[in-house]
Amino acid sequence: MCCFPEGRGPRFLPVCYAENNTASATGFKGAPPPLRDSYCVAREPNRRWSTVRYWPTMRFREVAPMLSQKQIAEWPDVSETGVVAMKEFFVSTSGPVAAGMENWAGTALLGVVAFVVGFTLNHASICTVIATRELIAERRPARSIALVECAVWAGLAYAVLGIAPTMQEGWFPLSHLVPAAILFGFGTYVNGACVFGSIGHVGNGETEFGFTLLSISVVFYIESWFALLPDQPPISASAPLGAVLLALALFVLLVLRLSVSLRSRSNFWRLTYSMGAVGITSTILVALAPEYSITASVGTIVSIPVAGAVILICMFSGSFASARFRRHRFKLRWPTTKGILKRSFGGILMGLGALMIPGGNDTVLLIGLPMGAWQAVLAYALFVATLAALIAKFGSKARSWS
């Protein structure tokens, strides 16, 4: 009897298989597909089956979050993956990640990393809307270049750590991805901030931006509950460029940004270490809790309760701390009805777009681009082009606060 690791929340439930490739689970409709070289995953009771392909050649740390304690202990290829030292860490801190990161040291590490991400997002005013407005309205490309640097930093971190970037759900076809990226751009414009920027705004005391993230998460949760979209198998791919080439690309981007930032050296250095911090810490965060996504933060708490809650709370705490450190004071601004409606509507559009890419600008920048996926390049280009067109036509009030 082989058991697929237990999941949490509405997305997955445990299913056991007999040796003849048949399965039974009380309350599930229909027979699951043959086992063969795939694991079969069941959705909520009375909902359809779906499959997630299992690649025996995947690195241990990439599949560890999906395995039971027994399967981790019996993993056959640990010695061939070069990550033997990581096995004990995953057994003690992840189990399956869905079990909740029971090891306090692992949970504390997640909290520290998430705090740094939130602090940095606020400290450097990291936001694609602000970057695009500066590019279109002020002809200042530095912040847009810095966002690309963030992806390169993430890719470099993946290469150094020997981790292959992994999308928990694969890319949708172009018929979904193209309109989804454009819709995400519309939603981001309506909201006035991207996913990164929304966290920064919350840290500034603009609590109405919390409704953006909540709306995105509600969209993800509803889709997960009703299974509205076809499942895409997870994909994993090593970065197409090695650490040396990525370091060279990073150097070129830094020189390019320095050449257009001669009037503001302090801002150059702030963006440099901030983008490096976000890229590296986000990679560590994804490595420790692969199911986590800023775009679907509340939905992730359902899947990985302890880790998801710790990450979200610490990320917001970091953003608050940055604002307090920068201004030496802090003041909450309570949301207005108009503000709530605007952020919620923007968040719903962003959530719908992120569902069909899949992922928001955080996923595209920090996972899709580091793995060299052309879908990520296309999605990000369409997203930014949509933002640029709307800003050129209607303007934007988005401004850097640091």
N, C-alpha and C positions, 0 to 999 in steps of 0.2 A: 504494500500500500504506500503510495507516494502522496504527500500532502503539499499543496501549494501554500506558501507562507500566508499567514493570516493578515488581512488588511483591515483598515478601520474606515468608518464612515460609509457613505453611499456608493463609493466607487467599486470596491472589491470585497468579496467575502471568501472564506476558506472553502476549498473543494478537495475531496479526496478521490484518488484514482485506484482502481484495482489493476492487477497485472495485465488483464486482457484489454486495456485501453478503454474501459468503460467507466462511467462515473455516476454517482448518485448524490443528490443533495436535496433534502426535504424542502419543498416550497419553491423549487425552481422549475420553470417551464421548459420543455423541450430537452432533447438529448444534446450533450456537448459534442463538439467535433472530436475526431480521433486525437489521441495524445501525440504519438510519434515523437517528433523533435520539438514540439511546442508544449508549453504549459497552457492550461485552459483556465480562464478566470471567469468567475460568475459575477454578474452585477447583483443589484438588490433582488430579493425574492420576487418571483413572477416577472422578471425582466430578462432581456435576451442575454445569451452567452457571448463572450468575445474571447479572442485569443491574443496572447502576447508571446511572440516567438522568443525562444531561448537559444542564445548562441554559446556553445561550450567554450569558444575561444575568447569570450569577454574576460576582461581583467577581474580579479576577485573583488576589488573594491567597488567596481561598477555594478555588480550584481548582489553584493553583500546585503544592501538594504532590502532586497526582495527575498532573502533566504531565511529559513528558520535557524535556530541555534544548532540543531543537529546537522542541517545541511552545510552550515558554515564549518562545523568541525570536520565534516567529511569531504570538504571541497578538494578535488583531486589535483588541481593545477596551481595551487598556491606557490609552490616552489619555482614554477616556471614564469610567474608573473612579475617577479622582482618586488613584490609588496608583502613579503612574509611578515615583516614587522607590523604591517597594518592589520593583520588578522586578529591579533589580540585586542587591538583597539576597537575594531568593529564588533567583536564578540561582546566586549564589555560595555561599549557606549551605544551601539546601534541595535544589536540583536537583529530583528528586523527593525528598521527605523520606525515603523508603525507602532511598535511596542512602546515607544516614548522616550528613548534616550535615558534609560534608567540610571546610568552611571552619572553621578553628580559632577565628576570632573569633565566628562564629555559635554554635559549640559552647560556647565559654566563656560567652557571654551566656546560653545555656540553663542552664548550670551555676549561674551567679550567681542567676538568677531562681528556679530550683528550690531553691537554698540558702535564699533568703529565705522561700519558702513553708514549707519544713520548719522553719526557725527560728521562724517566727510561729505555726505550728500548736502547737508545744510551749510557746512562751512564754506564750500566752494560754489554754492548756488548752482548745483548740477541739475540741469533741466534742458531738454531738447527744445522746448518752446522758447526759452530765453536765448539759447544758442542760435536758433533759426531766425528769431527777430533781430538779433544783433547782426547776423549775416545779411539779411534782406534790407533792413531799415538803416543800418549804420555802416554796412560794408566792413564788418569786423568778423573775420572767419575763425578767430582764435579758439573760441569755445566749441565750435563745431569740429575743429581739428582735434581738440582735446577729447571729445567723446569717442572719436575713432581710436585715439591713444588708449582709452579705457579698455576697448576690446582687445587691443594688442597686449596690454598689460595682463589681461585675463588669459590670453593665449600663451603668453610667456610663463605664467604661473602654472598652467596646465602642463606645459612642456617640461618645466623644471621638476614638478612633482610627479611626473610620469602618469598623469591622469588623462583619459580621453573624455572630452566633453560629451555629455549624454543628455539628449532630449527625452523627457519622460513620455512624450507622445510625438510621433514623427510629423513631418511637414504635410500639410494638406495639399491637394492638387492646385494648379494655378487658378482654376475656376473658383476656388474658395479663397486662396491666398491673396490674389490681386485685389478683389473688392474688400477683403478683410483689412489689408494694410491701409487702404484709402479710408475705410470707415474708422480705423483706429486713429488716423490722422485727424479726421473730422472731430472725433470725440475728444482728442487731446486739445484741439483748438478751443472747443466749447468749454472744456474744463479750465483751460488757462495754464495747464502744467502737465507734463508727462508723469509717468509712474515715479521716477526719481524726484522730480520737482514737487510732487504732491507730498512726499515724505518730508522734504525740506520746508514746505509751507506749514505743515502741521507743527514742526519744530518751532516755527516763528510764532506760534500761537493762533494761526488761522485754522481753527478747528473744523471749519466747513469742508476742508480738503479731506478730512477723514471720511466724509460721505462718498468721495470719489473711490477710494480703495474699498469701502464697504459695498458700493454698487457693483464694482468689478467682481468682487468675490461672490456676491449674490448671483450674478449671471453665471459664473462658473459652477456654483452649487446647484442651481436649477438645471443646468445642462447635465450635470453628473447624476442628478436624481432621476431625470426623465429620459436619459440616454438619447438626446436629440440628434447628436452627430455620430457618424461612424467612428469606430476606434481606429487610431493609428498606432502601429507598433512602435515601441521606443527605438531610437536610433543612437548609435554611438560611433564617433569617428575621431581619430587622432588629428591634431592640427596638421594641415598640409605643409607648413613651414616648421623647421626645427627651431630650437632655442636661439641659435646663432643668427639665423635669418630674421627671426622675430625681434631680436635685440637690435639688429641693424635697421629694420623697419621702424622701430620705436625711436631710434636716434634720428632718422630722417624726419619723422613727424615732429619731434622736439625742435629740430633746427628750423623746420618750416614754420612752426608756431612762434618760435622766438623771433623770426624775421618779420612777423606781422604784429608783434607785441612789444616793439622797442619802446613805446611810450609808457608801458605799464609792466615793468619788470617784476614788481611785487605780485601782480595778478598772474604773471607767467609761472612763478614758482608755486603759488597757491594752487593753481590748476594742475601743475605737474605732480606734486606729491598727493594731491587729492585724487586725481584719476588713477595714479598708481595704487593708492590705498583701496579705492573701490574695486578696481580690477582684481587685485590679489586677494583681498578679504572675501569678495563675492565668490571667487573660485574655491576658497577654503570652505565657505558656507555651503556651496553646492556639493562639495566633496563629502562633507559631514552629514548633510541632510539633503540628499538628491531630490526628494519630492517637493522641497520648498520652492516657492516662487513668490516674489513680491507682488506680481500681477494678481495672483489668486490667494492672497495672504490668509483671509479668513477660511477659505476652503481648505487650505493646507493645514490649518489647525485641526480640522476634522480628521484629516488623514494621519497627521503626526502630532497628536495633541500636545504633549509636553514640549517637544522641540519647536513646533510651530508657534506656540504661545510665547515661549521664551524669546525666540528670534524676533517676533513682531514687537513685543514689549520693549526689548533692548534696543531695537532699531529706532523706535520712536523716542526712547530715552536718550539715545545718542544725539538725535536731531534736536531735542529740547536742550540738552547740555551745550551743544554748539551755539545755539542762539543765546543762551544765558552767558556763555563765555565771551561771545563776541560783543554783546550789548551791555553786559554787566547788569542786566535786568531782564525780566520776563513778564509778559502780560498776555493772558488768554483773551482772544476775541471770540465772543460767542457767535455762532452762526445765525444769519438771518434766514427767513423763509426763502427769499430770492436766491441767496447763496446756496442753500441746501438743494433747491430744485436744479440750479445750474450745475453744481458739482455732481449731483446724482445722475442727471441726464448725460453729462459728459462721461461719467463713469460707466453708465450702461452701454453707450456707444463704444467706449474703449474695451469693455468686457466682451461685447459681441465680436469686435474685430480680433481681439486676442484669442478668442476661442477657435477661430478658423485659420490662424496663421500656423501653429498655435503659439501663444506667448505674446507679451507686450514688448516694449522697447528694451526692458531689462533682460528678458530671455534672448532676444535677437542679438543684443550687443555682447552679452556676457557668456552665452553658450553657442548660439548659432554662428556668429562671425568667427569665434576662435576655432570652431571645427571646420571652417572653410566652406560652409554650406552656401551655395548660390541662392537658395531660397531666402536665406537671411539677408544677403546683400540686396536682393530684389525688394523684400519686405521693408527693410529700413529705408531704401531709396524712395519707394513709393510713399512711405509714411512721412519722410522729411519733405518730399516734393509737394505733398498735399498741404502740409503745414505752411510751407513757403508760399504757395499760391494763395492760401487764405489770408496770410499775414500781409502779403503784397496788396491784396484787394481790400481787406477790411481793417488792417492794422492789428496791433496787439498791445495790451498793457503790461505784458510780462517784462519784468525788470530783475536784474541781479540784485540781491540784497546784501552781498558781501564784497 
